């Protein structure tokens, strides 16, 4: 089954769901996890220099036997060392990953580049212009950070990856407004956190109500995770998630086959989420 894609503002496309190689795989050998994800339908891998496992992400891709063109690889630039640039850092990542080009290259966070964010963005643009990456973007950027790089950008960021889940949804409206203005895809990490890190919260009965309705409509099981992933998919959000379990990975990919939430259900998730403010990262 092919994974649906989202159009980027530079003409490229990105699979709507990605397997993250941070969190539990941080500084760990990701080879088998990547192979497991590929074997169960994942085509997009979200890596980072900071995760310190790019070599094994690349090894997992090679071990899968999949052609490079079938997969989408993201990495992120960390804090730059003396004399290092976003371009030289990417060249190092490409060697570790064992590829000639990544599909998406992000600035991992603005705090790593205080006082030189504009120059770092110009270096990111050079990475795209020179073919080291197909697309460029950012992560953990707020409106002020986006405004700063937009003042010098000749290439717009294609993606901004942020913590996004219903308990922070209301607080994210200013940055999402900037995304909409410039055609920037919103990417989510921690999207399922309310299910695992905030049990007993106001969302619990809402998710169960929607899950039961979707399951009855579909005529086959629907999980709580699929409810939240479907909410994000319908909002045009690029979801980054992870799991060590094959059945859970298949469930994530299967979200595209779950019936759509009604507009009332979407509103109910967002209104209920706005009752509390609870970031997890």
N, C-alpha and C positions, 0 to 999 in steps of 0.2 A: 504494500500500500504506500503510495507516495504521500509525503508530508506536505500539507498546504504551505504556501509561502506568503510573505508580506512584501509589498513593493517599497523599495527605499527611494529616497529623494535624488539619488544619483543614477537611477535607471536599473540598478541591480535588484535582486530579490533575495530574501532571507527566509529559511524555514522557520515557521512560527514558534517552534519549541526546540530548546537546546538542552543538552546534557552538560551540567556544570562540573568542572573538575577541581573546584575549591572545596570549601567546607570539610566533609569527611575525607576527601582525597588530598587535602592540603599537605604538601611535602611527602605525599605517599606515591607508591608505584601505581599509576593509573591504567596500566596496560590491560589487565583483565576486565576492569570496569568499562573501559572504552569498547573493548570487543563485545562484552555483554550488551552494551547499549546498541551497538551497531546491529548485532544479531537480532535484536528485538525492535528494530524499526527506526532508531534515532539516526539522523543524518547531520545534525549540527552539534558541534562541540565548542563549549565556552571555556577557554583556558586563560591563563595569565602568567606573566613572568613572576609575579609575586607568589603564585602557588608552588613554584619550584618543582614542577613535574612535567614540563613541556616535552622532555625527551620521551617519557613513557606515554604521554598522549599521542605523540607521533608513532611510537612503537605499536600502540594499540591499533591505530589506523592502518599501518602496514600489515600487521598480523591478521587483520580482518579480510584482507584480499580485495577490498573495495577499491575501485579506481578513484583517484583524487577528485575527479569531476563529479562524483556522486556525493561528496561530502562537503560540508561547510565548516571552516575552522576559524574561530575567533581567538585572538589573544589580546593582551592589554599591557601597556607600558607602565612599569612601576616607577619608583623614585629613581631619577637618573644619577649616576655616579659622575665624578669629576671627569670632564672631557667627553662624556657620553651624550648622544642625542637620541631622539625618538627613532631616527633612522638607523643608527648603529645598533641600538637596542633591538630593533626589529630584525636586523640582519642576524644578530645572535640567536634570536628566537627561531628564525627560519632554519638555521642549522640544527638547532635542537629538535625541532619538529620534523625535520627531514623533508621539507617542502620548499618550493621556489617562491611561493606567494601564499599569504593568508587571505581569507575572504573578508574579514573585518578586523580592524585594529583600533582599539579604544585607549583613551587616556584613563587609567584606572581610577584616579581621583584627583581633584584640583589641589588638595592640600600638599601633594607631593611636589607641586610646581609653583608655589607662591612667588609672585614677583616676575615670573617668566612664562606665564601661561600662554600669552600671545605667541611668543617665539616657539614654544613647544607645539602649538597648533600649526604654525607655518611648517614646522618639520614634519608633522603628520600629513599635511597636504603634499609635501614632497614625496613621502612614502607612497601615496596613491598615484601621483603623477608619474613616478618612476616604476610603477608596476609591482611594488613589493606587497601591496595589499589592494584588493578591489574596492573596499569601502573603508571609511574612517568614522570614528565617533568618540563618545565620551562615556564616563560612568560616574555616578555619584555627584553630578553637577546640579546645582540649584540655579534659579534664574540669573543671579548676578554673575555666576561663572560662565553661563551660556552667553550672556550679553558681552562679557569681556572678550571672548574669542570671536563672536560674531562681528565685532568692530573691525577685525582684520581678516576675516575669513573670505577666501575666494572660492572655497569648497565648504559647503555646509556640513556639519556633523549629521551623519545618517541615523545614528542611534544614540540614546542616552539610557544607560542601564542603571536603575535605581531600585531600592527596596520599595516594592509596591504590593500592597494587600489591603483588604477593606478597612483595617484599623488605622491606616495612614492615608487612605484615599482622599479624604477631605483636605488634608494638609498639603497634598501634592498638586492641587488644582492650579496654583500659579506656574509651576514648572511645566505642567501638561499644557497649559495655555501657550507657552513659548514653543513647545513641541508642535502644536497644531499650526501655529503661525508660520513655522519654517519647514513643515513636513518632516519633522524628526520622529522616528519611531520610538515609542516608549518601550523599554525592556524592563522586565520585572525579575528581581531575585527575591527569595523569601515569600513568594506568593501564597504558599500553603501554610505559612507559620501559624495563622490563627487556629488551625486544626490540631497542631502538635504542641504549640507553646502557650496557648491561651484557652485551654479546655475550660468549659464552664462560662465562657464569655457570651455576650448577647447574640453573637452570630450563630451559635450552635443550633438552636431550634429552627432558625431560618434556613440554614444549610440543609438540615434534615428534611424540612418541609419541601424544599425545592428538589432535593435528591429523590424523594419518594415520588413526586410528580413526574420527574424525568424518567425514572425507572418504569413507572406504569405506562408512560407514553411509549417508551422504547421497547418494552417487553423483554428486557434483559437487564442484568445488574448495572447500576450506576453508583459510583463512589462519591464520598464527600469531596475528595480531591478533584474529581472530574467536574463537580459543580463550580468550584473556584477557578479551575483552569478554563472551563467553558466561559465563565464570566469574563476572564481576561482575553480569551480568544475573540469573543464578540466585540470587545473594546479595541481590537486591532493591536493588542499588546504582544510583544515577543517575550515568551516565557522561558526563563532559565530555571531548571530544576534538576534533581539528581536522585538516584536510588541505587542500592546494591542488589535489589531484587528484580528478577526478570519480569515477574507478573506485574509489578508496580510500573516498570518502564513501559510495558505493553499497554497498561491502563492509561498512562500519559498520552501515548501516541493515539490511542483509541478515542481520546476526547473529541476529535474531529467528527466522529460518528454519533456522538451524543446529541439528542435534539437540542435546539436552541432554547435558551431562557427567554421568557416573555419580557417585554419592556418593564412590566410591573415587578417581575422577579429581580431584574437588574437593579431597578431603583431600590428595592427592598434590601438587597445586599449592601448597597452604598449608603443608604440612610441608616441602617442598623450599624454598619461599620463606623459611621461618624459619631456614634454615641460615646465612644471612647477614643483616645489617642494612644496607640500602643505600638511603637516601633520595636523591632527585635534585633536590629543590627545597627 
